[in-house]
Structures are given as structure tokens and as C-alpha cells.
Amino acid sequence: MVEFSILEQLRAQPITQTIPVVLLAARAKWLDSQLLQRYQVAGVIPNSLDPAKLPEQIANLLDWDLNSQIN
């Protein structure tokens, strides 16, 4: 898929293989679990997001403790 060509490039390089990827998608219905697994996507956040909650949503998807990251 052309949309995921940059992810293919990230995953092909040893130095960038482990970078976590979170997608912001207006229409997440076309994203299926096999596609997300293939490109090792950590999660998808719908485009109808609240910008104030974005850091928390990303932290939850990546299983990060947001408080320890800030302090």
C-alpha cells in the first residue's frame, strides 16, 4: 500500500525498526488488525480527538506512564 510506504522503510532499517507508530485516522474502518500487525502499528486514534487528551491517548496506546515521562 502506498499509504504505508514510509512504515515499510522504517521497519526495513535496523535503527528505526523499534520506533513506535501511532496513526491518527479520520476513517479507521479501512484499517484491519492484519494490516496494523503487518506494519507493527501500536494503535489508531480517531481524528475526532480532543487535542488536550492526545498525549494521554498516545501514552495509553504505548503503555507509558505519562506522569513519569513529564517529570
C-alpha positions as CSV (number, residue, x, y, z in Angstrom):
1,M,0.0,0.0,0.0
2,V,1.3,3.4,-0.9
3,E,-0.1,4.8,2.3
4,F,2.2,2.7,4.3
5,S,5.4,3.0,2.3
6,I,7.1,5.1,4.9
7,L,6.3,2.4,7.5
8,E,7.9,-0.2,5.2
9,Q,11.0,2.0,5.1
10,L,11.0,2.4,8.9
11,R,10.7,-1.3,9.5
12,A,13.4,-2.1,6.9
13,Q,16.1,-0.3,8.8
14,P,17.5,-1.8,12.0
15,I,18.0,1.6,13.6
16,T,14.3,2.6,13.1
17,Q,12.6,-0.8,13.4
18,T,11.5,-0.2,17.0
19,I,10.1,3.3,16.7
20,P,6.5,3.1,17.9
21,V,3.9,4.2,15.4
22,V,0.5,5.6,16.3
23,L,-1.9,6.6,13.5
24,L,-4.3,9.4,13.5
25,A,-7.1,8.4,11.1
26,A,-10.2,10.1,10.0
27,R,-11.6,6.8,8.8
28,A,-10.2,4.0,10.8
29,K,-12.7,1.5,9.4
30,W,-10.4,0.5,6.5
31,L,-7.6,-0.4,8.9
32,D,-7.9,-4.0,9.9
33,S,-5.9,-5.8,12.5
34,Q,-3.8,-7.8,10.0
35,L,-2.7,-4.5,8.3
36,L,-1.8,-3.0,11.7
37,Q,0.1,-6.1,12.7
38,R,2.0,-6.2,9.4
39,Y,3.3,-2.7,9.9
40,Q,3.6,-3.0,13.7
41,V,1.3,-0.1,14.4
42,A,0.9,0.4,18.1
43,G,-2.6,1.8,17.7
44,V,-5.0,4.1,16.0
45,I,-6.5,7.3,17.4
46,P,-9.6,8.6,15.6
47,N,-9.3,12.1,14.0
48,S,-12.2,13.3,16.1
49,L,-9.8,13.7,19.0
50,D,-9.5,16.2,21.7
51,P,-6.0,17.8,21.4
52,A,-5.8,18.2,25.1
53,K,-6.2,14.4,25.5
54,L,-3.8,13.4,22.8
55,P,-0.7,12.9,25.0
56,E,-2.7,10.7,27.3
57,Q,-4.2,8.7,24.4
58,I,-0.7,8.1,23.0
59,A,0.7,7.2,26.4
60,N,-2.1,4.7,26.9
61,L,-1.5,3.0,23.5
62,L,2.2,2.7,24.2
63,D,1.7,1.6,27.8
64,W,3.7,4.6,29.0
65,D,3.4,6.3,32.4
66,L,2.7,9.9,31.2
67,N,3.5,11.3,34.7
68,S,7.0,9.8,34.8
69,Q,7.7,11.0,31.3
70,I,6.9,14.6,32.2
71,N,8.7,14.8,35.5
